[in-house]
Amino acid sequence: MSDYLQVTVVADSKEVAASLARSAVTTRHAASAQVVGPITSVYWHHGELGEGQEWQAILKTTKARYPALRDHLLSEHPWDNPEITAVEMLGGTDAYFNWLSRTVEPVD
């Protein structure tokens, strides 16, 4: 088991994805973030097949900080039910993971 997570959230614009990334890093819920897009998403929504352009914010955090990051993204996201997922990060260097841990430690 890894103590490090890569968290993805999607948004309907680059500006919203960048704002979510910036706010999560500024508050130290995430150590870093990248914004990727546009991507084409195909999905079911309210019983109908949809397709649209979206942007992803990919954030790096620890398992311990994930609940606060998730709650932050939910409170800042304009959607009622945004896609927020997390996967374990494996195989990174000790130096990178140490930096990540130090970076998301709450500041007094």
N, C-alpha and C positions, 0 to 999 in steps of 0.2 A: 504494500500500500504506500502511496505517495502522499506527502503532506502538501503538495502543490497542485493548483488547478488552473486550467485555461477555461475561462468563462466567455461564452458568446451571447450577445444580445443583438437583435435585429431592429432596424428602424426604417421608416419610409423615406428618409433623406440623409444625405451626408452630414448636414448640419446637426440633425438630432443625434446621429450616431457619434459625431465628434463631441457634442455637448455631454453625452452620457459618459464617453471615455474620459474627457477632461475632468468632469466632476468626480468620477470614481478615483482617478489618480490624485487629484487635488486633496481629497479627503482621506487619502491613504487606504482606501478600501482595496485598491489595486496598485501594484508596483509600476505597471506599464500597460499600454493599450495601443492597438493598431486599428485603424478604420479601413475596411476593405469594401470595394464596390465600384460600380453598382453590380449587383447580382440579380438574376432572374429567379424568382420563387414561384413555385406552383403548389397550391395548398387547398384544403377544404376550409371554408369559413361560413358559418351559419347555414350549413347544408348545401352550399354551392361551391363548385370548383372555381378557384380564382387563380390569377396569375398577375404578378406585378414586379416592379423593380424595388429592391431593398438594399440596404447597406448593413454591414456587420461591424460591430465593435468587438474586438477580441482582447480580453483583459487577463492579466496574470495576477494570481493571489494565492493565499494559503487556505487550507481547509478551515483553519480557525477563523479567518476573516471572511469566509464565504457568506455566512448568514447576513452579516452587516452589508456586504457588497450586494447581495440579492435584494435585500430590503431597500437599499439606496436606489438601485436600478428601478425597482418597482415604484418607488415614490417619485422618481424623476421622469419616468417614461410617460409619454402622452397616451399610450394605449392602455386599455383596461387589463389585457391579458397578453403581455409581450412574451415572446420566446426568449427565455433565459435558460441556458444549459451549461453544465460544467463537466469537464473530463479531466482525469488525472494526468499530470505531466510526469513522464518517466524519462530517464536517461539524460537529464540535464547535468551540467557540471556542478560540482559542489560550490564553486565560487558563485555561479549564477543563482543557485537556490539560496545560498547564504545572503546574497544581495537582496533577493526577493523578500526573504523573511525580515531582514532589517528594515526594508523600505515600507512595508505595510504595518509595522509596529505602531500602535497608536502614539501620537505625540502628546506629551503632557502640556 
